[in-house]
Amino acid sequence: MPHFLISNDDGVHAPGILALAQALMPLGRVTVFAPDRNWSASGHDKTMDRPLRVRETHLADGTPALTSDGSPADCVALALLGVVQEPVDLVVTGINAGENLGQDMTYSGTVTAAMEGALAGLPAVAVSMKLPANGSRPDFTAAAHIARRVVERVLRFGLPPRVVLNVNVPPLPLEQIKGIRITRLGERIYRDALVTRLDPRQKPYYWIGGEPPDGIPEEGTDIGALAEGYASVTPLHLDLTLYSLIEPLRQWNWEED
């Protein structure tokens, strides 16, 4: 029976991680180990300058879980380094409240927590769901079903080393999702803005604000798939080398001062 390690960046008591745990329990043993607070957009943060605390807690349905004051990547690392003693077969992160598309990969605590699993040599899956446009409470039922389907395929077919499957699901009932598309990363458009304010002592402080990011819904991309009502599965490889630029860089006369 496979052993799944589940984490997220929304915090251990977020409804998405409960939906994910419940979806995977019929497939094997589930260990939940997630941050004690929200770490959204934390990236691949790893704590090296202070001790980390781990404590036991429970999800809303009573499922036992572990939580830490560290980042999502810390939680996965702690588990795999020995806090969780039973060997782990697959790392699954999510279900994130909000999509992780295109260049979000560099920001997302959900995706980088899965990358921590891949760095340890394990197959890894990150699952996110786009939030409803009307601001209503997200229903993770369909996303959990898609997550289970993806995990079943990974168990059956396996993944190459250091690969993460990044899964994004539209905010639709399962019967309205058109299917699953295998995609590449799309082009994300960020509209960040600097918000400057003054504290009571008239010293400036700053928020990074602005409108939510958008994207170019090009066919074949994760952004395009979601826009058309499909779930997307994008294979990510941890080798970030741009091989096409290696030879041109060698021509830059590196022997000259």
Phi, psi and chi 1 to 4 in degrees:
 res  aa     phi    psi   chi1   chi2   chi3   chi4
   1 MET       -  125.3  179.0  176.3  -69.7      -
   2 PRO   -68.5  152.4   23.7  -33.0      -      -
   3 HIS  -112.8  118.8  179.9 -157.9      -      -
   4 PHE  -101.2  132.5  -55.1  112.5      -      -
   5 LEU  -101.2  123.7  173.5   65.4      -      -
   6 ILE  -115.6  134.1  -63.5  179.4      -      -
   7 SER  -143.0 -179.5 -167.9      -      -      -
   8 ASN  -162.0 -175.9   71.6   -7.2      -      -
   9 ASP  -120.1    2.3   73.8   -3.4      -      -
  10 ASP   -90.0   -8.1  -71.5  -27.4      -      -
  11 GLY   106.1  152.5      -      -      -      -
  12 VAL   -63.7  -25.0   69.8      -      -      -
  13 HIS   -98.2   10.5  -63.2  -61.1      -      -
  14 ALA   -69.1  143.7      -      -      -      -
  15 PRO   -64.6  -26.1   19.7  -30.9      -      -
  16 GLY   -65.6  -37.7      -      -      -      -
  17 ILE   -73.4  -30.9 -160.8  169.0      -      -
  18 LEU   -64.6  -45.2  172.5   61.5      -      -
  19 ALA   -62.0  -39.2      -      -      -      -
  20 LEU   -66.5  -45.7 -179.5   60.4      -      -
  21 ALA   -59.9  -44.4      -      -      -      -
  22 GLN   -64.8  -34.7  -68.8  175.9  -23.5      -
  23 ALA   -70.1  -31.6      -      -      -      -
  24 LEU   -92.9  -15.6  -63.4 -173.9      -      -
  25 MET   -56.6  -37.2  -76.6  176.0 -175.2      -
  26 PRO   -67.1  -15.1  -22.5   34.9      -      -
  27 LEU   -92.6  -19.0  -58.8 -178.7      -      -
  28 GLY   171.1 -165.0      -      -      -      -
  29 ARG   -82.8  138.0 -176.4 -174.9  170.2 -163.6
  30 VAL  -118.4  128.0  169.9      -      -      -
  31 THR  -115.9  122.3  -64.4      -      -      -
  32 VAL   -98.9  126.2  177.0      -      -      -
  33 PHE  -143.3  105.0 -164.9  150.5      -      -
  34 ALA  -141.0  162.1      -      -      -      -
  35 PRO   -63.1  156.1  -17.7   29.8      -      -
  36 ASP   -85.2    2.1   59.9    8.0      -      -
  37 ARG  -152.3  175.8   63.6  176.1  177.4   86.2
  38 ASN   -74.9  129.3 -169.7  -56.3      -      -
  39 TRP  -121.9   30.1  -79.6   77.0      -      -
  40 SER   -56.1  141.9  -66.0      -      -      -
  41 ALA    61.7   27.0      -      -      -      -
  42 SER   -80.8  -16.5   61.3      -      -      -
  43 GLY    66.4 -159.8      -      -      -      -
  44 HIS   -88.5   62.3 -153.7  151.5      -      -
  45 ASP   -78.2  129.5 -173.8  -67.1      -      -
  46 LYS  -131.8  126.2 -157.4  161.3 -175.3 -179.5
  47 THR   -82.6  122.4  -57.2      -      -      -
  48 MET  -125.4   -5.6  -53.4  -64.9  -71.6      -
  49 ASP  -115.2    9.7   60.4  -10.7      -      -
  50 ARG  -157.3  158.7   64.9  176.9  177.9   85.9
  51 PRO   -71.9  153.0   24.6  -32.6      -      -
  52 LEU  -111.2  139.4  -64.2  170.3      -      -
  53 ARG  -103.7  142.7  -55.4  -70.2 -177.5 -179.9
  54 VAL  -126.4  134.4  175.9      -      -      -
  55 ARG  -138.9  162.0   62.5 -178.2  179.0   85.9
  56 GLU   -89.0  146.6  -63.3  178.6   -7.1      -
  57 THR  -150.2 -171.8 -173.2      -      -      -
  58 HIS  -138.8  144.4  -67.7   84.1      -      -
  59 LEU   -74.8  175.1  -54.7 -174.2      -      -
  60 ALA   -62.2  -25.8      -      -      -      -
  61 ASP   -92.8    6.5   66.9  -12.7      -      -
  62 GLY    94.5   -4.0      -      -      -      -
  63 THR   -61.9  128.2  -62.6      -      -      -
  64 PRO   -67.5  147.1   21.4  -30.3      -      -
  65 ALA  -148.0  161.3      -      -      -      -
  66 LEU  -110.2  145.8  -64.5  171.5      -      -
  67 THR  -139.4  154.9 -172.9      -      -      -
  68 SER  -139.7  157.8  168.2      -      -      -
  69 ASP   -84.4    8.0   56.4  -13.1      -      -
  70 GLY   -90.6 -178.3      -      -      -      -
  71 SER   -76.3  172.1   69.8      -      -      -
  72 PRO   -56.4  -44.5  -27.9   35.5      -      -
  73 ALA   -63.9  -36.1      -      -      -      -
  74 ASP   -59.3  -44.0  -73.7  -28.0      -      -
  75 CYS   -61.4  -44.2  -68.9      -      -      -
  76 VAL   -65.6  -43.8  173.3      -      -      -
  77 ALA   -62.6  -45.7      -      -      -      -
  78 LEU   -58.0  -45.0  -72.9  168.8      -      -
  79 ALA   -60.7  -48.1      -      -      -      -
  80 LEU   -75.3  -22.8  -61.0 -179.9      -      -
  81 LEU   -81.6   -8.2  -72.0  170.6      -      -
  82 GLY   139.4  -12.2      -      -      -      -
  83 VAL   -61.2  -39.5  172.1      -      -      -
  84 VAL   -96.4  114.6  174.4      -      -      -
  85 GLN   -83.0  -29.0  -64.7 -174.4   -3.9      -
  86 GLU   -75.1  134.4 -178.2 -179.8  -17.5      -
  87 PRO   -57.2  140.1  -24.7   33.7      -      -
  88 VAL   -98.6  139.8  171.2      -      -      -
  89 ASP  -101.1  -27.5  -61.1  -62.9      -      -
  90 LEU  -154.8  137.3 -169.8   95.0      -      -
  91 VAL  -104.2  128.4  174.7      -      -      -
  92 VAL  -129.3  130.7 -170.9      -      -      -
  93 THR  -122.1  147.8   61.2      -      -      -
  94 GLY   125.7 -157.3      -      -      -      -
  95 ILE   -78.2  119.8  -60.1  169.1      -      -
  96 ASN   -71.1  137.0 -168.9   68.4      -      -
  97 ALA   -82.1   87.3      -      -      -      -
  98 GLY   129.7  142.2      -      -      -      -
  99 GLU   -71.9  155.2   71.7  -87.0   32.2      -
 100 ASN  -127.3   98.2  -79.3  -58.4      -      -
 101 LEU  -125.5  157.1  -54.9  166.6      -      -
 102 GLY    51.8 -129.9      -      -      -      -
 103 GLN   -73.2   -0.7  -70.9   81.5    8.6      -
 104 ASP   -57.9  -20.6  -66.8  -16.4      -      -
 105 MET   -54.1  -34.7  -58.8  -49.5  101.2      -
 106 THR   -77.8  -18.0   59.8      -      -      -
 107 TYR   -98.0  -34.6  -65.2  111.0      -      -
 108 SER   -68.1  122.3  168.4      -      -      -
 109 GLY   -67.9  -30.5      -      -      -      -
 110 THR   -63.4  -48.2  -59.6      -      -      -
 111 VAL   -70.7  -42.8  176.0      -      -      -
 112 THR   -71.7  -25.0   52.9      -      -      -
 113 ALA   -65.9  -40.1      -      -      -      -
 114 ALA   -64.9  -37.7      -      -      -      -
 115 MET   -60.8  -34.4  -72.1  179.9  176.1      -
 116 GLU   -61.2  -38.3 -170.3   69.5   21.9      -
 117 GLY   -66.2  -41.5      -      -      -      -
 118 ALA   -64.9  -37.6      -      -      -      -
 119 LEU   -62.1  -28.7  -75.7  169.5      -      -
 120 ALA   -84.0    3.6      -      -      -      -
 121 GLY    91.5   12.8      -      -      -      -
 122 LEU  -105.4  148.2  -65.0  173.5      -      -
 123 PRO   -63.6  144.8   20.4  -29.0      -      -
 124 ALA  -143.3  145.1      -      -      -      -
 125 VAL  -134.4  132.4  177.5      -      -      -
 126 ALA  -114.7  132.4      -      -      -      -
 127 VAL  -123.9  129.5 -173.6      -      -      -
 128 SER  -135.8  153.9  -55.7      -      -      -
 129 MET  -129.7  130.8 -169.9 -172.7   83.0      -
 130 LYS   -63.7  138.3 -175.4  178.0  176.8   69.0
 131 LEU   -78.2  148.6  -66.4  175.8      -      -
 132 PRO   -59.5  139.8  -21.0   31.8      -      -
 133 ALA   -67.5  -24.6      -      -      -      -
 134 ASN   -85.3    3.2   60.5    7.5      -      -
 135 GLY    79.1    7.1      -      -      -      -
 136 SER   -72.2  163.8   61.2      -      -      -
 137 ARG   -65.0  130.6  178.4  175.9  -64.4 -178.2
 138 PRO   -68.5  141.5   22.7  -31.8      -      -
 139 ASP  -107.2  114.6 -178.2  -10.1      -      -
 140 PHE   -89.3    8.8  -66.9   98.3      -      -
 141 THR   -58.8  -50.7  -56.5      -      -      -
 142 ALA   -66.3  -42.9      -      -      -      -
 143 ALA   -61.8  -38.3      -      -      -      -
 144 ALA   -65.0  -39.0      -      -      -      -
 145 HIS   -63.8  -45.0 -179.1   91.2      -      -
 146 ILE   -62.9  -42.1  -63.6  -67.3      -      -
 147 ALA   -58.6  -45.3      -      -      -      -
 148 ARG   -62.2  -40.2  174.9  173.7  169.9  169.9
 149 ARG   -62.6  -42.6 -166.6 -176.5  -55.1  177.6
 150 VAL   -64.6  -45.4  172.1      -      -      -
 151 VAL   -62.4  -39.7  167.6      -      -      -
 152 GLU   -58.4  -40.8  -74.0  175.1  -29.6      -
 153 ARG   -68.4  -39.7  -91.9   56.1  173.0 -171.2
 154 VAL   -62.9  -41.3  172.0      -      -      -
 155 LEU   -63.1  -35.4  -68.8  174.5      -      -
 156 ARG   -78.1  -42.9 -173.5 -173.0  -49.1  173.5
 157 PHE  -107.2  -19.0  -61.3  106.3      -      -
 158 GLY    77.4  173.2      -      -      -      -
 159 LEU  -133.0  151.4  -75.2  175.9      -      -
 160 PRO   -64.5  164.2  -17.6   29.9      -      -
 161 PRO   -61.4  146.0  -22.5   32.9      -      -
 162 ARG    56.3   43.8  -61.8 -161.0  168.6 -170.5
 163 VAL  -120.7  138.4  167.5      -      -      -
 164 VAL  -119.0  132.6  173.7      -      -      -
 165 LEU   -91.7  118.8  -65.7 -174.3      -      -
 166 ASN   -98.5  115.6 -174.0   47.2      -      -
 167 VAL  -109.1  131.3 -178.5      -      -      -
 168 ASN  -128.6  137.2  -77.8  -82.9      -      -
 169 VAL  -125.8  134.7 -177.2      -      -      -
 170 PRO   -71.8  158.3   25.0  -31.7      -      -
 171 PRO   -83.1   63.2   31.9  -34.3      -      -
 172 LEU  -126.2  155.0  -60.1  170.1      -      -
 173 PRO   -60.6  152.4  -20.6   31.6      -      -
 174 LEU   -54.9  -40.3 -175.8   60.9      -      -
 175 GLU   -69.2  -15.5   62.3  -87.3   11.9      -
 176 GLN   -96.8   -9.6  -66.4 -178.8   23.7      -
 177 ILE   -76.6  126.6  -64.2  176.3      -      -
 178 LYS   -74.2  -17.7  -64.0  178.7 -179.1  178.4
 179 GLY   148.5 -165.1      -      -      -      -
 180 ILE  -118.2  130.6  -63.7  175.2      -      -
 181 ARG  -114.8  139.9  -77.2 -175.2  170.6  172.0
 182 ILE   -88.4  124.1  -52.8  -55.4      -      -
 183 THR  -131.5  170.8   60.5      -      -      -
 184 ARG  -106.0  168.7   67.6 -177.6 -172.8  -84.2
 185 LEU   -69.4  138.0  -65.4  178.2      -      -
 186 GLY   -92.2 -174.4      -      -      -      -
 187 GLU  -100.1  110.9 -175.2   67.7   26.0      -
 188 ARG   -83.5  144.6 -154.3   70.7  153.8  125.5
 189 ILE  -118.2  117.2  -61.6  173.0      -      -
 190 TYR  -102.2  142.0  -62.4  101.3      -      -
 191 ARG  -123.2   47.9  -63.1 -174.8  174.5   87.1
 192 ASP   -65.2  147.8  -66.6  -15.6      -      -
 193 ALA  -141.5  146.9      -      -      -      -
 194 LEU   -89.1  123.5 -176.9   65.3      -      -
 195 VAL  -108.0  119.3  178.6      -      -      -
 196 THR  -111.1  130.7  -55.0      -      -      -
 197 ARG  -135.9  170.3  -65.6  176.0 -179.0  168.8
 198 LEU  -114.8  136.3  -63.4  176.3      -      -
 199 ASP   -80.5  176.8   68.2   16.5      -      -
 200 PRO   -59.3  -19.6  -28.0   36.6      -      -
 201 ARG   -95.4   12.6  -66.4 -179.1  173.9   82.5
 202 GLN    64.8   26.5  -60.2  -55.3  -61.8      -
 203 LYS   -98.5  137.7  -65.8 -175.7 -179.8  -63.5
 204 PRO   -72.6  145.5   25.8  -32.9      -      -
 205 TYR  -136.3  167.3   64.3   94.5      -      -
 206 TYR  -134.4  145.5  -54.2   95.2      -      -
 207 TRP  -119.5  142.6  -73.0   93.0      -      -
 208 ILE   -91.7  105.7  -62.7  177.0      -      -
 209 GLY  -114.3 -148.5      -      -      -      -
 210 GLY   109.9  175.6      -      -      -      -
 211 GLU   -74.3  157.4  -61.6  178.4    9.0      -
 212 PRO   -59.8  150.9  -22.8   32.9      -      -
 213 PRO   -66.7  156.2   24.0  -33.0      -      -
 214 ASP  -123.7 -168.6 -158.8  -10.8      -      -
 215 GLY  -163.4  164.3      -      -      -      -
 216 ILE   -90.6  114.3  -59.0  172.7      -      -
 217 PRO   -79.8   62.3   29.6  -33.7      -      -
 218 GLU   -77.2  141.6 -174.7  179.5   -2.3      -
 219 GLU   -61.8  138.6 -174.4  173.7   -5.7      -
 220 GLY    92.4   -6.9      -      -      -      -
 221 THR  -103.0  164.5   67.4      -      -      -
 222 ASP   -62.8  -38.4   49.8    1.4      -      -
 223 ILE   -65.1  -42.9  -63.1  169.7      -      -
 224 GLY   -64.6  -40.1      -      -      -      -
 225 ALA   -62.1  -47.2      -      -      -      -
 226 LEU   -62.0  -40.1 -111.0   64.9      -      -
 227 ALA   -62.2  -27.3      -      -      -      -
 228 GLU   -95.3    4.0  -65.9 -179.9   17.7      -
 229 GLY    90.0   17.2      -      -      -      -
 230 TYR  -104.7  151.9  -70.1   86.4      -      -
 231 ALA   -79.5  147.7      -      -      -      -
 232 SER  -116.8  145.0   71.9      -      -      -
 233 VAL  -126.3  115.1  176.7      -      -      -
 234 THR  -116.1  120.0  -53.9      -      -      -
 235 PRO   -77.4  126.5   26.4  -30.2      -      -
 236 LEU  -112.0  136.2  -53.2  176.7      -      -
 237 HIS  -114.3  139.7 -165.9 -112.4      -      -
 238 LEU   -79.6   -6.1  -62.2 -169.2      -      -
 239 ASP   -81.6  102.7 -178.3   -4.5      -      -
 240 LEU   -90.0    7.4  -58.4 -179.2      -      -
 241 THR   -59.8  132.5  -52.4      -      -      -
 242 LEU   -91.6   90.5 -179.1   57.9      -      -
 243 TYR   -63.3  -31.5  -71.8   95.7      -      -
 244 SER   -66.9  -16.1   62.9      -      -      -
 245 LEU   -99.1   -6.4 -164.5   55.3      -      -
 246 ILE   -62.4  -51.4  -72.2  178.1      -      -
 247 GLU   -65.7  -44.4 -165.4   54.5   40.6      -
 248 PRO   -58.3  -37.7  -28.8   36.7      -      -
 249 LEU   -65.1  -32.2  -75.8  175.1      -      -
 250 ARG   -64.9  -18.1  -74.4  175.4  175.3  154.6
 251 GLN   -90.1   10.7  -49.5  -53.0  -45.2      -
 252 TRP   -87.8   18.7  -77.9   18.8      -      -
 253 ASN    53.7   59.0  -61.3  -40.2      -      -
 254 TRP   -70.0  -13.7  -66.7  100.2      -      -
 255 GLU   -79.9  -14.8  -57.5  -53.6  -41.1      -
 256 GLU   -83.4  145.9  -64.1 -179.3    2.9      -
 257 ASP   -80.5      -  -71.4  -28.0      -      -
